[in-house]
Amino acid sequence: MTVTGSATARFYYSMPSPCPYIEGRMERRIFVDLTGPQAVLGYDLLSEAGFRRSLGFAYRPACPGCNACVAVRIPAARFEATRQWRRVLARNADLTAEWRPAHATAEQYALFSRYQTGRHRDGEMARMDFEDYRTMIEVGAASSNVVEFRDPHGNLMAGCLVDRMASGFSAVYSFYEPEAPKRSLGSLIVLWLIEAARRENLAHVYLGYWIGESEKMAYKVRFQPLEALTREGWRPLAAATGPATPNL
């Protein structure tokens, strides 16, 4: 595969490792370095091909014998808020959102740590210290921001590292207050990004990978209409696909 620019992009394979989403399977990724003068353009093109960003690299799953990970995106202009989503917006009408530079803060890290402990205690990210968090937020952030959500008292309730591309916003990583489950803050972040994309005339909100066999990732199908990347290109992914999941 070639990325348009002054040079040909070089792709590499990772070593096999246990899949973090489906027990008993092995994960392998193909990745490419995003550094250099063509990084932003290359990232735009790679996102159209189903790649995601992690630090200064773009990657996508390349697991032998498995195609469970499916790249998905929301066409912002065609999204319609159902009664369920309107309730989420109403429950969070007291929160304010603001774009911030992609610079790590101690306040963000404190919330990130609470989120990892409350939602992903057994995951690798639960062991991240502040420098690890800073690396996640700041390395490779060529066209990135953190959107922060605060309550009327100024408390940070949620955050999301977001990449801006020519074709839309990519939600790189979200975290939120685990002690406020009734707010459905994870869903609020997605709904806010959809509206932000509309305001800026951006076509899509990229949500990463949908995995029907994983409860952690299957929730994404609830945002309709949703498009999935197939061999024939981006195609609609029906809401009935995958198991039912609790509120994000």
SULCOR-V802971 format. One line per field, one symbol per residue. phi: phi as a letter, one per 20 degrees, with the letter a starting at -180 (. if undefined). psi: psi as a letter, one per 40 degrees, with the letter a starting at -180 (. if undefined). burial: I if it has 24 or more other C-alpha atoms within 12 Angstrom, else O. Layout:
phi: ???
psi: ???
burial: ???
This chain:
phi: .ddgqebefddcdeffbgffdcfndddbcdbbfefofefffffgffffenecdclecdbbfbegmbcfecfcbdfgfefcffggfffffffdfeeddbfcgfcfcffffffgfffffedcgeefffefeffffgfffdfmefbcbdeddcefenffdabbfcedcfeqedefbdbbffecffflfffggffffffffffdlefcdedndecfedffdfgfffedfcddedfeofcfdffffnffcfgf
psi: hhhhaeihihiiiiiiihhedhheiiiiihiiheiideddddddddddeeiihhbfiiiiifhhehfdhhhiihhddehhhiddddddddefeeiiihhiighiiddddddddddddddfdeideeehadddddddddhegdgiihhhhiieeehhdiihhhhhideaihhdhiiiheefdedfdddddddddddddddefidihhebhhhdehddeeddeehiihiihadeahiihidehiiiiih.
burial: OOIOOOOOIOOOOOOOOOIIIOOOOOIIIIIIIIOOOOIIIIIIIIIIIIIIIIIIIIIIIIOOOOIIIIIIIIIIIOIOIOOOIOOIIOOIOOIIIOOOOIIIOOOIIIIIIIIIOOIOOOOOIIOOOIOOIIOIIIIIIIIIIIIIIIOOOOOIIIIIIIIIIIIIIIIIIIIIIIOOOOIIIIIIIIIIIIIIIIOOOIIIIIIIIIIIIIOIIIIIIIIIIIIIIOOOOOOIIOOOOOOOOOOI
